[in-house]
Amino acid sequence: MKNYNIIIPVAILAAMTALLVSVGNKSVVEGGYEVGDIAANFSLKNVDGAEVSLSDYNDSKGAIVIFTCNSCPFSQMYEDRIIQLQAKYEQKGFPVIAINPNDPQKQPADSYDKMKIRSAEKSFNFPYLIDETQETVSAYGASRTPHVFVLNRESKDQFRVAYIGAIDNNHKDAATADKKYVEDAVDALIDGKVVPTTFTKAIGCTIKWKG
């Protein structure tokens, strides 16, 4: 009986691990960027039909990459704040790049056509890209929408991950958020200081994976 007691928990653990992989918790099981990693280039279609690449920003000091979408209530609550981040930091060298990672077969409200409508309705001042293959979100390891990765320039054609997580600590009310993680990270990078908080838990909707 003792042998069975050992084998059963191991079997359960293996089954749980397989389940996590099957539901697409890629950032937990299969990796993704950590703070300090170099971010690979990507090229994705914007709502205006143009291809936008991370390498297009080689003259910037960094970038604020945000995985977000149309349908998630958390993403909707943060849309105005994302617009404000772009307005505040683009000219300081840290533009926003928003990416919709969701499979539109799983969530039709996140289709490319609906993205174009949402971008126009909200007057997005940043590129809003579709990750049709989900290769970019898999590489980053994002698990929620919204999920932020602040990148800092490492060299002419390389960006290093400096912060991963939430935009701030109050998704319901921007005015009462007393921890503005993304702003604090970008401000520190601009001033040549150490980022005060490099990782927080992203709060939002789970990403809708293919398959």
Buried (B, 14 or more C-beta within 10 A) or exposed (E): EEEEEEEEEEEEEEEEEEEBEEEBBBBEBEEBBEBEBEBEEBEBBBBEEEEBEBEBBBEBBBBBBBBBBBBBEBBBBBBEBBBBBBEBBBEBBBBBBBBBBBBBEEBEEBBBEBBBEBBEEBEBBBBBBBBBEBEBBBBBBBBBBBBBBBBBBBEEEBBBBBBBBBBBBBBEEBEEBEBBBBBBBBBBBBEEEEBEBBBBEBBBBEBBBEE
